[in-house]
Amino acid sequence: MNRLKVLQAWLWCVSLWPCWLSHAVPLDCKDETGSLTQCTSISQEKLLDRVIQHAELIYRVSEESCTLFEDMFIPYPLHALRNQGGNLCHTKPFPIPGSKSEIQQISDKWLLHSVLMLVQSWMEPLIYLQTTLSRYDDAPDALLNKTKWVSDKLLSLEQGVLVLIRKMLDEGILTSSSIFEHTLTPYNEQSPEVLESILRDYNLLICFKKDAHKMETFLKLLKCRQSNKLSCLSY
Amino acid sequence: MRNSGAVLILTFIAILTLQAAGVSPPGKPRLTSCRSPEKETFTCWWEPGGDGGLPTTYALYYHLENSETVYECPDYRTAGENSCFFNKNDTSLWVNYNITVVASNALGKNISDPVEVDVVYIVQPNTPEHVTAVVVHDEQGPFVRVSWEKPRTADTRSGWITLLYQLRVKQEKDKEWEEYNAGMQKYYNVFSLHPDKEYMVQVRCKPDHGFWSEWTQTTYVKMPDYITRERSLWIMITIFFVFIVVILTWTLNVKRNSVKLCLLPAVPGPKIKGFDKQLLKSGKSEEVFNTLVIQGFPPTTDYDNLLVEYLEVYDNEEQELVQDGKDLSEDCMKSKSPSDIDSGRGSCDSHTLLLEKCMDGREGSGSNQHQYSQHGETRWASTESSESQDPEPGSPESANGRGKTWPVVFPSPQPQPHHHYPVGAAKPAYHSVPEILNHLSPHAMSSNYHQLNHQDILQQERRFSKPACRHSQSYNQFNLDGIDTPAPGVAPSPSLEYVEVQRVNPENMLLLRPLSDPNREPEGSDCTREDYSKVKEVTSNNILLLQRDMSHQCVDDYSQADQCTTQQPPHPCKPAVHQSNSGMPQEAIRVMGNGYVDSTVLMPSY
């Protein structure tokens, strides 16, 4: 009887194995028309380049958004109030080292995971930022567009990183941002005070800019670590 | 209490004294910039605000964004005066540094404004190194290959920092630099540089997010002297076109005459007889103009010698027939009407003779008979003669003096009772038919040479229903013998009427035809367009040989005439022989190349 149950359980597991695998396969490829097609393979090098381009663009746009917000809402004397009074960037599940030597000691795997984590940690705050920015009376359209664009690009970046992880590290990761849920709650509150909300939003933008820079740096480090073709020797 | 008060007063006095001496606490320093060359270390510089006259020390303090711990600058020397150098251990990335500088001297201290710095945003690399520019010779043309090295401190190999390069080129004398972006590579090929010129090259770099470095020292490169492909192509094209132009010019030169004919069709130039172009070219103007000078021209006094060129007749009762003829008697000549000799009137009607009536002449000349030449074509002075060019033996004119008269129809100047009506060269002659009849009637001569054939259109119109034979009719009608009595059909009418001389038969008879004759030939006939006759030559006997033009239209006339009157000359091409008037000057007639006769020579001097 026990043997029979074990056998059944095992059979169930075996039959459900593809489901787990499919659950682990992150994406379906879609062509322009939207229909699902066989994914054409892309080389790892090219994929990495594309991911890096994404990260560069995101950083550039976040920098521009910051400047726009500063010019619009932050009078000059308050520039010094950045990151003061407890407005800090939200903490991450694990700390990222801040010096070159330390960072260069991080393995590829951790580099990728760090990037992924960074990307995933900003998804919610960006959406929140869009809503708050739209509530301002005279928020420039460029700012709103950029914010929206960035959050879209972040999604693509996440997908790219996941593919990279799968390719480079041969591991599948469940796309779940559950670990970040608890950090996002503060952003659901709406502060009644205008200055505070402005400062908080400003802080958000600054923090996002930093994290975008981090992502870019990590990815570029990762690129030069690829041994094939000695990629960064000539640079 | 007293001690504290004394201390205070003393301090106050000391401050006053010091202030009087010009010393004060230091001025506020200012952080000018912080830079990181490789994203691993960074340096901050400040400028002092004024030391207040006392030795001042500066200290830099900082704290990180999420801690309150204040640290002092670890290294004041490495980066020079008024600077603070943060080494690798003290540098944290993606963290804001809050930096202040404090200046302090004996009297006090002063704190600068704080500055927030994040290291990753203040990256400015060092300049690139080992810039080389080499001329590379290529089949397309030489170009310059510029190459350099990355700054030593930048760690691009691990990908920690990514550098983008830029170079600029110019000649010594240019104002503007030409900039090129080289991306991440460490070389660049510069094309389109001018040959035989020296160029200056500089390079700088920038991290992907950061500041541009300074430009390197200038590197000089000299381009070799070469001919660009483009220029050599233009040279070849130019040579080719020059060649083509030369060939065309030479061809045109060779064929210059035919080209001239093609472009500029020949215009018959005026030909002045006696005007020698060669003489003119040689420059002897006197000789040239002497040929133009005709002795005795214009006629001034001697009216007798005036060559009558035309006879003008007015169809007007008031006007008299005026005869302006040299062949007339002298009296007649003198009575020439004051009206115009050369009125031009006659030129409008090319077929007619102009007779100027001369009363005296009429009386004096008596029964002169008139010959009028008639032409089918407007050769007003031709008379038909015998075939030979010799003067007719039987012609009475030859017996008389052979003056050279232009188209003189009536040759004889003798005092025969003839009316000589020389036909002028330029004017057709009109004459009044009845008058002439009157003239003729009393002078019916036995001479066969002078006959007047005329028609009185008013009465004879119906007679000449046959156009072909009207000449003969008229001729036949008015026979020599019948002159005495006017033809029955002819009534001398008082009215004046123009007649047209149609032809002159060999017997020196004028065949007349009234102008209003409906049967006369249409004016538009081609035969009747010329007023002049060409002089073919002048014989030694002072006979003008006129040339009769061959024209097809006129052949008919003559042929008709031939059929009608046997006395007409058989061939229309015979040159007419005219006896010239003896009154003509004896000098030779100059015949121009195209057959024109120089009338000026013939003009007698007065």
Contacts between the chains, C-beta under 8 A, distances in Angstrom:
chain1	res1	chain2	res2	distance
A	56	B	208	7.1
A	59	B	209	7.0
A	63	B	209	7.7
A	79	B	116	7.9
A	80	B	114	6.5
A	80	B	116	6.8
A	82	B	96	7.3
A	82	B	116	6.2
A	83	B	65	4.9
A	83	B	66	8.0
A	83	B	96	5.7
A	83	B	116	7.7
A	88	B	65	7.6
A	88	B	66	6.1
A	96	B	94	7.8
A	98	B	92	4.0
A	98	B	93	4.8
A	98	B	94	5.9
A	98	B	95	5.7
A	99	B	40	8.0
A	99	B	88	6.9
A	99	B	89	7.8
A	99	B	91	6.5
A	99	B	92	6.1
A	99	B	93	6.5
A	100	B	39	7.0
A	100	B	40	5.1
A	100	B	88	7.2
A	100	B	93	7.3
A	100	B	155	7.9
A	100	B	160	6.0
A	101	B	88	6.8
A	103	B	93	7.9
A	104	B	158	6.6
A	104	B	160	7.4
A	210	B	94	5.0
A	210	B	118	7.3
A	210	B	120	7.9
A	213	B	94	6.9
A	213	B	120	5.7
A	213	B	209	7.0
A	214	B	94	5.9
A	216	B	208	7.8
A	217	B	120	7.7
A	217	B	160	7.6
A	220	B	159	4.5
A	220	B	160	7.9
A	220	B	162	6.1
A	221	B	158	6.6
A	221	B	159	4.8
A	221	B	160	6.5
A	222	B	159	7.6
A	223	B	159	5.7
A	224	B	157	6.8
A	224	B	158	5.4
A	224	B	159	2.9
A	225	B	158	7.6
A	225	B	159	7.2
A	232	B	156	6.5
A	232	B	157	5.3
A	232	B	158	6.7
A	232	B	159	5.0
A	233	B	157	6.0
A	234	B	185	7.5
A	234	B	186	7.3
A	235	B	150	7.6
A	235	B	156	4.3
A	235	B	157	6.9
A	235	B	159	7.8
A	235	B	162	6.9
A	235	B	163	7.1
A	235	B	184	5.4
